[in-house]
Amino acid sequence: MDGNPLHGLMNDAAAAVAHDVSSRRHTAAAAEVWPTGSEVAALCASLVGTSGSQRARFRAELGNRQRVVLGRFGVRSAAVALRERSAVGLRVGLIAIALGETNVDARDLMVTVAPHHHVAGQLGLAPAEIFDEAASFADPDTAAVLRAFGRRTDVTPEAFGFRPFV
């Protein structure tokens, strides 16, 4: 151990999301190496107690494949959180999106997180609060979009082109 409290977390992250399965080799057997949703959720939840600089370092060390895993988990999390009535699940999903996004078009990000905004309301949560929390895990540009979007009052399934979850 090198004395860095983030060292163990980075090793856990590497084990959870560093599987590099090329698209040419992605078969049913290879799909088994992808982390489960609970593994990705645990990874994101474990980052809650870290500092801003540790989060930035963690983001910087993520590879493209890891970002894809985080993004896919995050997108799916809104529906799962509503089905399970889980505020924690919604928060962790937004954290995954915040970690995985970089150099993204603000419009694309807003469309991605609009269901999370809607589900926050369905769960009785203040969207601004959970989007602010997720923003603390993001790069500065993504964080600004998340913070502003969390304060919007016009986010509806119809306005953002998705079917409401039931």
N, C-alpha and C positions, 0 to 999 in steps of 0.2 A: 504494500500500500504506500502511495507516495504522499500521504498526508492531505490530499485534496478530497474534501467531502463529496465532490461530484464524481470522483473516479469510479466508485462502485455503481452509481447511477448510470454513468456512461456505459459501463460494462453490461448492466442489465438491459439498457436500451439497445445496445448492439446485439445482444442475444435475442431480444424481442422483435426488433424490426430490421435487422441488417441482412436478412436473407436476400441474396442476390440471385433471383431466378430469372434467367433471360426469357424474353417472350417466345423465343424459338423452342426453349425447353419446357415451357409451362404446360405440363400435362396434368392429368388428374392426380398422379402420384406426386408430382412436384408441388402441387397446390397445398399439400399437407404441411409444407415448411412455413407457410404464412402464419403469423401469430393469430391467436384467437382474439375476439373482441375483448374478452376479459383481460388478456395480457396487455393489449394496447391501453385499455382503461386504467389498469393498475400503473402502467408506466406514466401516463398523463397525471394521474392522481398523485404519484410519488413526487412529481415536480412542484406541487403546490407549496411546499415548505422551502423552496429554493429562492435565492436572491435573483434580482434582475440580471446581474452579470452572469450568474450561473446559467440562467435560462438562455441568455444570448449565446453563451458558449455552446450549450446543448444544441440550439438551433443551427449554429454554424457548423457543427459536426455532422448534421444530418445529411445523408445522401439523397439522391432523387428517389430511389426505391423506397426509402424510409418515409419520405414526404408523401409518396403515393399511399402507403399503408395508413399513415395518420389521416390523410384527407379522406380516404374511403371510409374509414371508421367514423370520422367526424360527420360526414354527410349523412350516413345511416343513423346516427345517434338521435336525431330529432324524433324520428318515428318510434324508435325503441324507447326513448325517454317518455314519450306520451303514452305508449302502450303500457309501460311499467309504472307510470306516474312517478318518475324519478327525476327530481331536480338535480341530483348528483350526476346522473347519466347525461343530462343535457349540458351541464357545466363541463364535464370531462370531454364531451364531444366538441364543444366550442374550443376548448383548450387544444385538442388535437388539430382542429382546423387552423387555429392561430399559429401553432408550431409548424405546421406543414406548408402554409402559404408563404410565398416570397415572390416579389416582383409580379404580383397579380394585378390584373385590371380591376379597379374598384367595382365596376358594374358586375363583373363575374363573381366577385366575392360577395356582393350584396345578394345576388340571386342564390348563391350557395347557402348563405346563413339566414335567408328570409324564413324558411321553415322553423329554424331555431327561435327566431323572434316570436313567431306565431305560437309555438309550443310553450314558450315561457309564459305568455299570457294565459294559455290553457291550464297551466300548472299553478297559476296565481303568483308567478314570480315577476319581478320588475326587470324587463329586458335590459334597461340601462345598466343595472348592477351586474348581471352575468356577462354582458358584453364587455363591460369595463374590466372585469376579472380576466376574461379571455384575452383582452388586449394586452394585459401585462405579460403575456407569454409570446407576443408577436413582435415582428420587426417593426420599426417606427411607422412605416407607411401603412402596413396592414393594421396596426394598432389604431391609427387615426380613423381608418374606415370603420373598424369595429365599434369604436367609441361613438362616432357620429350615428352609425346605423342603429345602435342600441337605444338611442334617444328618439328615433322616428316614431311617429304615431300613425303613419299611413301604411304600415306593413300588413297586408292581408293576402290570403292565398290568391285571390283574384288579381290583385295588383302585381303580384310577382309570378303569376302563371303556374302555380302548383295546386294540386287538389288538396283540400283540407284533410288532415288526418282524422280518422274516426276511431 
